Amino acid sequence: MALPVITIPIALNYLGHEIYGLWVAVSSFIGMFVFADLGLGNGLLTALSRATGRGDVKAQQRLISTTSCLLAGSALLLGIVFIVLLPFLPWADILNARTPAAASTVKGVVAVIAFCFLLNLPLTTVQRSQMALQEGYLTSLWQCVGSFCGMAVLLLGVRAKLAPALLVFGISAMPLIITATNWWWFFHKAQPTLRPRFEYFSWEESGVLIRVGIAFFMLSILSAVGMYADNLIIAQVCDLKTVTIYSVPARMALMLGAIINMICAPMWVANGEALARGDVDWVRKNTARLIKASVMFTAFGTICLVIVGPPVLRLWLGNEFIVSRWLLLGLGASAVLVSASAPYFVVLNGAGIIAPQVKIFLVFTPVVLVAKIFFGKWFGPTGISFANAACYAVIVLPAVVILCRDVLRHETKLTIIATKTAGSHPA
């Protein structure tokens, strides 16, 4: 999280505002394809955490191997489709690359980022496995190594004056290499019994994972398009230079959410195990603590961002980099709202309640996209940030609070019934 303080100014000065904005826009475009795993990664996390709680090693082996095979097949199929379509799609028009330099670079940047994304797809099982075993800190440590290596590639590439597409490839490939190293180390050294093998592939488990994954698949599509299409919208209604002006403070606001995610993500697994044991009280109390801590932290971070953000950004990136405090306020408001809802979402995910979340985003996503396009045309990036915050506050947050409370009440009733049944029929 700290490394962008060094890397963003260097990349921005070397690539220029438009090429850097192109890089960000392409990354956002490819990032919207998180659904390419068909929801299998999140399905694996939910199912594997329950198998871990039961101590069922054979189920763990089947789940990891089956997911790995399915993800490899998905990556291969998407790769073939991408190779076929790459030469024919008007990428310069899609990403609004106006200058000759950006137009000539766009296809290469799309290719290298997509290539790294697809290769990484089957390797993500290691991250889900580590999280399900409550060893997510290992994933974070490896990601830190990847970030440092990416910074080293950037510094060496700038010094060697590499072409923009080649530089983007080097930076994008480094996290892929680190994830592959983590995969090899975890499944060959740390947990060799869980290493994916073809003989552990199970059609029965694949059916279960696909059913759970379909719900996550729909949720991923809707949330990715609704929450992360900002850079693409700005590229269309404004230009690539404005993408840069928006994306840098947006990344600062996302850092607040990243810290909250580090706290809440392990609770997905913990909540799943606690609900499986019937410990609803712990889930309820822990969720309340998480909400209070998350909101207080992001609210304080937003205040700091609004007050010191503009002068810090000018000092950091140069006097021409002027950012409105209203933009920072809109981005911070979204971060506060997302942090308030995050503890509720990890309860729902731990309980396997996904379909109702899909219904929430079926309403939110089209409404927020229309609002972002409308307000983006009239008020620019600031309008987009406030449109996102307003729609999230009106649609997503109240719906997820009500849903989570209903789920916990239902789990409490089930626990009471199970306790009475166990008492009347002793082992």
N, C-alpha and C positions, 0 to 999 in steps of 0.2 A: 504493500500500500504506500510505502514511503518512496519507493523507487521512481514513480512518475515525476516527483519533484526534480529529479535529474534528467529523466529520459524525455519527457514531453518537450522542454525547451530545445533540447538537442535535435530531436526528430522534426520539430516544427521549423527550426531555423534551416535545417538541411533540406527538407522536402518542400518547404513553402506552404502557405495556408491552403491552397487548393489541393495539392497532392496529399497533404496530411488529412484534409477533410475527406478526400476520396478514400483513403485508407480506413478512416473511421466509419464512413458510410458503408463500405463493403463489409467490414467486420460486423456492423449492425445487421446488414442484409443476410450474411451467412449465419450470424447468431440467431436469427429468427427461425432457423431450421433446427432448433433444439428438438423439435418433434421427430427428427430423423431417426431417433432411437425407438420410435413407436411407444414411448412411455415405459420401455422395458427397464431402463435404469432405475426409475423410481419404483416400479413394480418389484424389482429385485430387492431394493432397499427395504421395502415394507415386508415382503415375504421372508427375506433373509434374517431380519431382526427377530421375527417370531420364531424361526427355526433355531436361531442362536439362543433365544430365551428358553426353548425346550431342550437345548443341548443335542439336537438332532444333526449329527455331522453328515449323515448320508443325504439328508434333505439339503444341507448347505452345498454339498458337492454337486448335486443335481441342479440346483438353482443357478449356481455360478457358471457351470459348464453350459447349461441350456441357454442362458442369457448371452454368453460369449458367442455361441454359434449363431444365434438369431441376429445379434448386432453385427457380426462379420458379414452375414448375408445381406443385411440392410445396407451396410456401407458399400458392398460390392455392387448391388443393384443401383444405388444412387450414383455411384461413381460412373457407371456405364451411361446412365441417363445424362449426367452432367457433361461427360466427354462428347456425347452426341449433340447436345444443345449449345455448348460453349461457343462454337464458331458462328452460330446463326442468331443468337439473341443480341439486340442492340444495347450493349452494356453502357455505352456512352449516354444514350438517351435515358435509360433506366435510372442511372445515377447522376444525370444532369452534368456530365463532364463537358464543359464548354471550351476550355482552352485546348490548343493542339497537344500540349504536354500531357494534360490529364486524359484526353481522349486516347492518346497513343499508349498510355500506361494502364488504363482501366482493365482491359482484358487479362493482362498478366497478373495484376493484383488480385482480381477475382479468382483466377486459376490457382494461385499459390495458397490463398487463404482457404479455399474450398478443399484443396488437396490435403492440407494439414488437418482440417476439420474431419474429413471422412476417415483418414487413417487413425485418428484419435478415437473414433466412435467405439470400436470393440474394446479398446484399452480402458474405457471408463469403468469397466467392471471392478477394477482394482480399487477405485475410489469409493464405489458403493459398498464393496466388501469391507473395506476398512471402516467406513462409517457404521455399517451394520454391526460390526464387532466392537463398536465404541472405541475405535482407534483412528478416528478422523484426524487427530493431530498429525499422524504420519503423512496423510495426504497434504495437509497444510505445509509441513516441513518440505516435502518434495516440491510443492508449488513455489515456495520461497527460493529454493535452489534454481528452479526454472526461471524465475523472475531475474535473479542475479545473472544467470547465463544469457538471458535475453538482453539485458543491459550491456553485457560485454560484447555481444554480437553487434548491437547498435553502435557502440563506440568504435569498434574495429571497422564496421562497414562505412561509417561516416569518414573515418580517417583514410580508408581505401577508396572513397568516393564511388561506392557501388551504385548501380542503377537502382531507381526506386523499387521496382518489382523484385529485384534480387535482394535488396535490403529487407523488404517486407517478408520475403520468403524465409530469410535467415532468422528474423525475430519470431515469426509464426511457427517455424519448425522447432525452435528450441524447447518450448513447453511440451511438444509432442515427444521429443527425444527423452525428456525427463520423465514424462508419464510412462513411456515404454520401459525405462529403467526401473521405475517404481514397480511396474507390473511384474517384471522379471524378478526383482528382489523379493517382493511380497509372496509370490506364488511358488518360488523356487527355494527361498531361504527361510522366510518367516513362517509361512503357512503352506508347506508343500502338499499337505493332505487336501487342500482346497483348490489346487491347481486345475484349471479347466482341462478336461479330457473328453474326447469324443465318446468314449464308452459311458460317461456319466450323462450324456444327453438323454433327456426324457421327453417324449411327446406329451405325456400327461402334464408334466410341469410346464412345458411350453404353452399348453392350452390355458393353464391357470395364469401364467405370466402375461400372456397376450390379452386375456380378459381384463385383468387389472391394468395392464399397460394401455389398453384402448382409452380408458377413462383418463389416465395421465397424459396420453397422446393428445386427446382433445383439449385438455387443460393447458398443456404446454403450447399448443398452437395459439389458443385464444389469448393466454397471458403474454406470450412473446410478442404477438402482433399488437396487442393493446398497450403494453408497457414499453416496448423497445423499438417501435417504429419511428421514434422522434427524428433521428438523424436522416432517415429516408424522406420523411415528410418535409423537413427543412430543406433538403437537397432539391426537392421539387418546387416548393412554394417560394423558396429564397434562392440560395446558391451554395456551392461547396465551401466558400469562405465562411459563410454564416454557420455551416455545420461545425467548423473548427471553433468559432466563438461560443457555440452552444455546448459542444462536446467536452471541452476542458472543464468548465464549472460543473457540468453534469457528472463528470467522473469524480470530482471532489465530493459532490453530494452522494454519489454511489458508495464512496468510501464509508460514509456513515452507515449505510445499509449493509455493507460488507461486514462491519464489526458486529452488527446485530445478527447477521446470518451466522457468523462464527459461534455466537452464543446459542442461537435457536436451533441450528441444524442438528446438533447431537440430541436435542430433545425429541426429534422425530422418532428415533430409535427408543429412547428412554420412555417416552409416552406410550409407544406400542407395547413394550414389555410390561409397563405398569398397568395398562388397561387389561392386558392378557391375564395378569395376576388379580385383577379386581381392585387395584389400589387407586380408585378414582379420586379419593381425597387428596392424595399427593399430586396428582395431575392438576387438579383445580387450584390448589395453593401455589404450586410451582408456576403455573400459567399466570396467575395474578402478579407474582413477583417479577416475572419476565416482562410483562406489559409495563409495569411501573418503571423498571430499569431502562427498558428500550425507549420509551417515550421521553423520559428525562434526558437520556443521553443524546438522542437525535434532536430534541428541542434545543438543548444547550449548543450542540454542534451547528444547528441552523442559525442561531443568534450570532455565533462567532463568524460563520460564513458570510452573513449579510453585512456585518460591521467591518470586518477586516478583509473580506474577499476581494473587492475591487482594487485597493492599493497593493495587496499582495500579488494579485495576478499581473498588474502592470509592472511591478518590480521583478517578477518572475519571468514574464514573457515579453516585456517591452512596453513602451508607452502607447503603441498603437493597439494593444490588446485591451479594449475597453469593454467592461461587462457591467450591465445594469444591476443594481441591488434588487430591483423587482424580479429579475430573472432568478437571482440567487434565492430570493424568498419563495418563489414558486417551486423551485427544485427542492428546497429544504422542507417545504410543506408536504410535498409528496413523500419525502424520506420519513417524516414523522408519521404520516398515515400508514405507510407500508410497515414501519417498525411496530406500530400499534396492533396491526393485524397479524404479523408474523407468528407470535406465540399461539394464536388461535389456529392458524393453518397447520402448524406442526402437530397440534392435537388431532385435527381432522385426518391428517396424513397417517399419523400413528394408528388411528382407529380404522384406517382403510376407507374413510368416507370421502370418496372422490367425485362421484356423479353429481351431488348437489353443488360442489365447487364449480363444475363445468357449467351448470345452469347460471350461476352468478356471473361468470365471465361471458356467457352467451349474451347477456344483457349489457355488460360493461364494455366489451371490446368494440362493437359497432358504434355505440354511443360516443366513446372516447375518441375513436378515429375521426368521426364527423366533427366533433368539437375541436380536435387538434388542427384539422385542416382549415376549418372556418376561422378559428382564432389565430392560427398561424399566418393566414393571409392578411389579417387585419393588424395584428400586434406582433408578428414575428415570433422568435423563440420564447419570449416572455409569455405570450398568449398560449403557446403550447404547454409550457410548464404549469400554468394555472388551470388550463383545461384538464390536464391529467389529475391534478390534486383535487379539483372540484368533483369530477366524475368518480374518483376513488372514494371520496368522503361520502358521497350521496348513495352510491350503489354497493361497492364492495365491503367497506368496513362494517356498516350496520348489518348487512346480510350474513357475514361470516361470524359476527358476535352472536347473533340469534341462533345460527346453525350449531355453533360449538356448544352453547348452553344446552340446547336440546339433546345433543349427542351425549354430553356428560350426565344429564338427567336420566337418559335411557340406560347408560352404562351403570349408573348407581342402582337402578331398579333390577338390572340383570344380576349385579353383585349380591343384592339382598336376597333374590330368589335362589341363587346358587348357594349362598350361605345357609339358608333355611333347609334346602334340599340335602346339603352335606350333613347338617345336624340331625335330620330325621332318618338318614341312611348311613350310619357310621361304617367305615371300612372294616 
